[in-house]
């Protein structure tokens, strides 16, 4: 084999190695990414925080405060009607954007916004609702993930438990509840009851998987 052919083979081998390395890097990157950004979707559950985490949280509080001051919402994506009196941060069910489904702080102290899945796109930063949301928050330093129920549906669900048909039916059946609360991270309403028997009864009343039940025999305050 001539020297020229050997150099050709070496060049081809080098190109192949680089190609494989790039492919592996791309797969690993896709595995660790959150849609079109690098924000972790993991909920923060630790009581021990770092200085960096606290700095991130301070920025989150500023962003969310700005967001709340922009409500009740009057933009391009109005929500459905409020069907009850329940509010979150004093905002009723029809006071949030239709795409908004809640928020939480991730394991790095960064803000994660839940977006109703009918609005969500993998490349969501190109969406009009995202551009609007960045203006309301005053920053692009946040991640997004899809969720089934928006805040209008969740808040109306809480109203149904507190003052509506669901709550009244529970009372009529003698079901004792120790409270209910909305989990942004789980995109669910959790109803706590005092016995397993009551839990089984409640589960037959729930209209959809927006609700979940838990046996808890002490009074709670969410």
N, C-alpha and C positions, 0 to 999 in steps of 0.2 A: 504494500500500500504506500503510495507516495505521500510526501510531507503535506502537500496541498489537501489531499483527501482526509488526512488525519486532523488538520485544522478545521475542516468542514464538519467532521464528526464531533469534534470538541465543541464547536460553536452551537451545533444542534443540541447537544447534551446540556449545555449551559442554558440555552433558551428553554428547554424542557424543565429543568430544575426551577428556573425563575417562574415559569407558568404554574407549576405545581404548588410552589410556595405562595404565590398570589391567590390561587384557588383555595388553599387551606386557610389563609388569612381572611379571605372573604367569607368563608363558611363560619369561622369562629366569630367574626365581626357580626354577622347576621344573627348568630345564636345569642350574642350578648347584647344586642341593641334592642331598644324599645321603639319599634316602628321606625320613624325617620329621625330619631335622636338617640342620645346615649343616656337618658335618664332611667334610673332604676325604678321599677314599678313596685318594689317591695315597701310595705308599710313600716314605718318606724315603730318599734315596740320596746326599745331600750330606754331605761331611765338614766343611763350613763351617757353623757354627751361630750363631744369634743368642742374646742373653741371654734373650729370651722363649721361644725354642725350648728352651733348657736348663731354664728354670723349668717349662715344661710337662712335659718328660721326668722331672724330679724328682717331679712329682705322679704320673706314670704308674708310676714304680718303686714308689711307696708303694701305689698301687692294686693293682698286680700282686702285690706282696709280701703284701698282705692277702688277695688271692684265693687264693694258693698256701697260705696258712696255714689256709684254710677247707677244704682238700682233705686226704685223699680225700673226695669228695663223698658226701653221704648225704641229699639232698633229694628233691624231688618228681619229678625227671627222671633216674632212674638210667640209666647207660649199659649197653651190652651187655657180654658177658664178655671178659676179656683172654685172648688166645690165645697169648701168648708173654711173654717176660721184659723186653722193651724198655720203658723208662720215659722220660718227659720231666719234668725238674725233680724227679726221684725219684718221680714219680707214675705208676702203671701205667695201662694202657688203660681199665680199668674205674673209675678214680678221678676222672674228669672228668664234668661234667654231659653228658647225652646231646645237648643242643643246642650245646655248645661245640665250635668248630672251629678255634680258634687266635687269635692276636693279633699285632699289629704296631704300630709307631709311624708316624704319617702325616707328611706334609711339614711340618706345623705343630707337630710334637712331641706330638700328641694320640694317645690310645689308640684303636685300632680293634679291635673284637672280631668275629671271624667266627662266624656262626651257621648251623647246619645248615639247609638251605633248607626242609625240611619244617616247621620251627618258625618260620621268618621271615615277617613280615608287613610291608607298607609302613609302617603305623602301629605299629611294633613296640613303642613305649614303653607301649602299652596291654596288652602281653602279660604273663602271669604270670611267664614265665621272665625277662623284662627286670627286673621288680621284684625278683626273687630275685637276679639278677646285680648289681644296684646295691647290694644289701645286702652281697654278698660282696666287692665292690670298694670299698665305702664312699664311693661317689660316683656322680653321673650324668654326669660330664664325660668321656664317651666316645661314639663312634659305632659302629654295627653294619652289617655287610653280609652277604649270604647266601653260603654255600659248599656245595659238593656233599657233602664228606666231613667227618664230625665227628672229634674227636681220637681217639676209640676206634678208628675204622676206620684212621686214619693210623698210630697207634702199633702196632696189630696188623699193619699192612702193613710197618712197619719190622721187626717181629719175624719176619715171614715171610721178609724179605730176610736178616736176620742169622742166624737159626737154623732157619727153616722150609723148606717145600718149594721155594719160589722160590730161596733161596740155595743149597740142596743141588743143585737141578737145574743151576744155573749152574756149580757146581763140577764136577758130573759131565760137563758139556759142555766143560770146560776154559776157561770164560770167566773172564778176569781182571777183577776190579772194583777200582777205586781208591777206592771208598767210596760211601756213600749218605747223603742228608740230607733232612730234612723242611723244606719251605718253607711257612710259615704263610700268607704273602701269596698265593702261587700255589695253596695248598691241594693240594699235590702232594708226592710223594716222588721225588727225582731220584737215579737210579742212574748212576754214572759208570763207564765202561769204557775200556779202553786202545786199542781199535781199532774201526774202522767195521764190520769183519766181526763182532766181538763184539756191537756195538750191534744189528746186524740180527738176530742170534741171540736176544738178550735180548728184543727187541720181540715175538718170536713166543711168548715165555713169559709176558708180562705179562697178568694176568687182567682188567684194566680200565684206565681212563685216570687212575686215582689215581697211577700211576707214569709217569715220563718218563725218557728216557735221554740221556746226553751223553757224547761222547768226550773223555776227559781222561787223559793218559798219566802223570800224577804222583800219588803217594799223597797223599790229603787227609785232614784232620781237621776234622769239622764241629763 
